């Protein structure tokens, strides 16, 4: 697994393990992340704290319907997929963390 990502590696449309939709675009020197639920309502999650530093993308999301807050940090790429660690921020529970693979939305 490649650890260091380039902007070109992360820009695009992705689907995560829960079939949620993530779109990463470039806007000048910054990256923008849109995160949308796979559910029928396609709820748009609030995305904040987007950073791309030293080959690592990180961001936080808030799910309006549940109040869940999560952080995502890229760990690298594996066979064309992006690998992220995630952690719930609104609870202090080590069980509320894990890994997620984003595959290209083709």
One Martini backbone bead per residue (centre of mass of N, CA, C, O) as a GRO file, in nm:
protein
  106
    1UNK     BB    1   0.096   0.038   0.024
    2UNK     BB    2   0.051   0.361  -0.034
    3UNK     BB    3   0.104   0.651   0.166
    4UNK     BB    4   0.153   0.873  -0.041
    5UNK     BB    5  -0.030   1.141  -0.165
    6UNK     BB    6  -0.188   1.301  -0.421
    7UNK     BB    7  -0.410   1.506  -0.554
    8UNK     BB    8  -0.473   1.313  -0.794
    9UNK     BB    9  -0.553   1.067  -0.618
   10UNK     BB   10  -0.819   1.213  -0.469
   11UNK     BB   11  -0.947   1.314  -0.712
   12UNK     BB   12  -1.299   1.252  -0.713
   13UNK     BB   13  -1.511   0.971  -0.724
   14UNK     BB   14  -1.661   0.800  -0.440
   15UNK     BB   15  -1.695   0.484  -0.251
   16UNK     BB   16  -1.782   0.340   0.032
   17UNK     BB   17  -1.857   0.075   0.244
   18UNK     BB   18  -2.166   0.221   0.264
   19UNK     BB   19  -2.224   0.370  -0.018
   20UNK     BB   20  -2.109   0.637  -0.004
   21UNK     BB   21  -2.059   0.971  -0.129
   22UNK     BB   22  -1.745   1.101  -0.265
   23UNK     BB   23  -1.626   1.433  -0.341
   24UNK     BB   24  -1.318   1.547  -0.493
   25UNK     BB   25  -1.197   1.881  -0.522
   26UNK     BB   26  -1.051   2.155  -0.683
   27UNK     BB   27  -0.963   2.490  -0.529
   28UNK     BB   28  -0.697   2.564  -0.616
   29UNK     BB   29  -0.514   2.492  -0.319
   30UNK     BB   30  -0.773   2.336  -0.253
   31UNK     BB   31  -0.992   2.105  -0.101
   32UNK     BB   32  -1.305   1.948  -0.172
   33UNK     BB   33  -1.577   1.799   0.024
   34UNK     BB   34  -1.828   1.559  -0.057
   35UNK     BB   35  -2.089   1.408   0.155
   36UNK     BB   36  -2.309   1.129   0.080
   37UNK     BB   37  -2.565   0.944   0.120
   38UNK     BB   38  -2.701   0.626   0.015
   39UNK     BB   39  -2.959   0.686   0.080
   40UNK     BB   40  -3.253   0.792  -0.047
   41UNK     BB   41  -3.198   1.096   0.064
   42UNK     BB   42  -2.905   1.195   0.027
   43UNK     BB   43  -2.753   1.307   0.258
   44UNK     BB   44  -2.583   1.595   0.353
   45UNK     BB   45  -2.281   1.640   0.477
   46UNK     BB   46  -2.081   1.799   0.701
   47UNK     BB   47  -1.779   1.967   0.603
   48UNK     BB   48  -1.460   1.987   0.770
   49UNK     BB   49  -1.129   2.031   0.801
   50UNK     BB   50  -0.974   2.049   0.532
   51UNK     BB   51  -0.671   1.856   0.458
   52UNK     BB   52  -0.350   1.884   0.267
   53UNK     BB   53  -0.064   1.712   0.398
   54UNK     BB   54   0.196   1.534   0.316
   55UNK     BB   55  -0.005   1.321   0.163
   56UNK     BB   56  -0.262   1.404   0.356
   57UNK     BB   57  -0.603   1.341   0.415
   58UNK     BB   58  -0.838   1.552   0.597
   59UNK     BB   59  -1.158   1.519   0.780
   60UNK     BB   60  -1.488   1.631   0.873
   61UNK     BB   61  -1.805   1.505   0.994
   62UNK     BB   62  -2.166   1.572   0.986
   63UNK     BB   63  -2.474   1.421   1.079
   64UNK     BB   64  -2.771   1.569   1.096
   65UNK     BB   65  -2.976   1.327   1.174
   66UNK     BB   66  -2.765   1.225   1.431
   67UNK     BB   67  -2.485   1.396   1.513
   68UNK     BB   68  -2.257   1.271   1.397
   69UNK     BB   69  -1.894   1.264   1.447
   70UNK     BB   70  -1.616   1.259   1.212
   71UNK     BB   71  -1.295   1.133   1.134
   72UNK     BB   72  -1.058   1.160   0.857
   73UNK     BB   73  -0.764   0.958   0.749
   74UNK     BB   74  -0.526   0.904   0.542
   75UNK     BB   75  -0.318   0.600   0.451
   76UNK     BB   76  -0.370   0.553   0.137
   77UNK     BB   77  -0.309   0.323  -0.131
   78UNK     BB   78  -0.501   0.042  -0.297
   79UNK     BB   79  -0.551  -0.046  -0.603
   80UNK     BB   80  -0.708   0.255  -0.647
   81UNK     BB   81  -0.762   0.295  -0.350
   82UNK     BB   82  -0.876   0.447  -0.057
   83UNK     BB   83  -0.737   0.482   0.275
   84UNK     BB   84  -0.913   0.508   0.593
   85UNK     BB   85  -0.944   0.653   0.892
   86UNK     BB   86  -1.185   0.640   1.168
   87UNK     BB   87  -1.372   0.864   1.405
   88UNK     BB   88  -1.554   0.928   1.667
   89UNK     BB   89  -1.620   1.250   1.834
   90UNK     BB   90  -1.907   1.227   2.016
   91UNK     BB   91  -1.745   0.982   2.147
   92UNK     BB   92  -1.594   0.766   2.411
   93UNK     BB   93  -1.516   0.506   2.183
   94UNK     BB   94  -1.303   0.269   2.051
   95UNK     BB   95  -1.530   0.118   1.874
   96UNK     BB   96  -1.560   0.410   1.710
   97UNK     BB   97  -1.355   0.271   1.490
   98UNK     BB   98  -1.161   0.263   1.169
   99UNK     BB   99  -1.185   0.140   0.840
  100UNK     BB  100  -1.180   0.276   0.496
  101UNK     BB  101  -1.284   0.216   0.158
  102UNK     BB  102  -1.226   0.387  -0.145
  103UNK     BB  103  -1.393   0.371  -0.446
  104UNK     BB  104  -1.448   0.414  -0.751
  105UNK     BB  105  -1.693   0.596  -0.937
  106UNK     BB  106  -1.812   0.423  -1.236
   0.00000   0.00000   0.00000
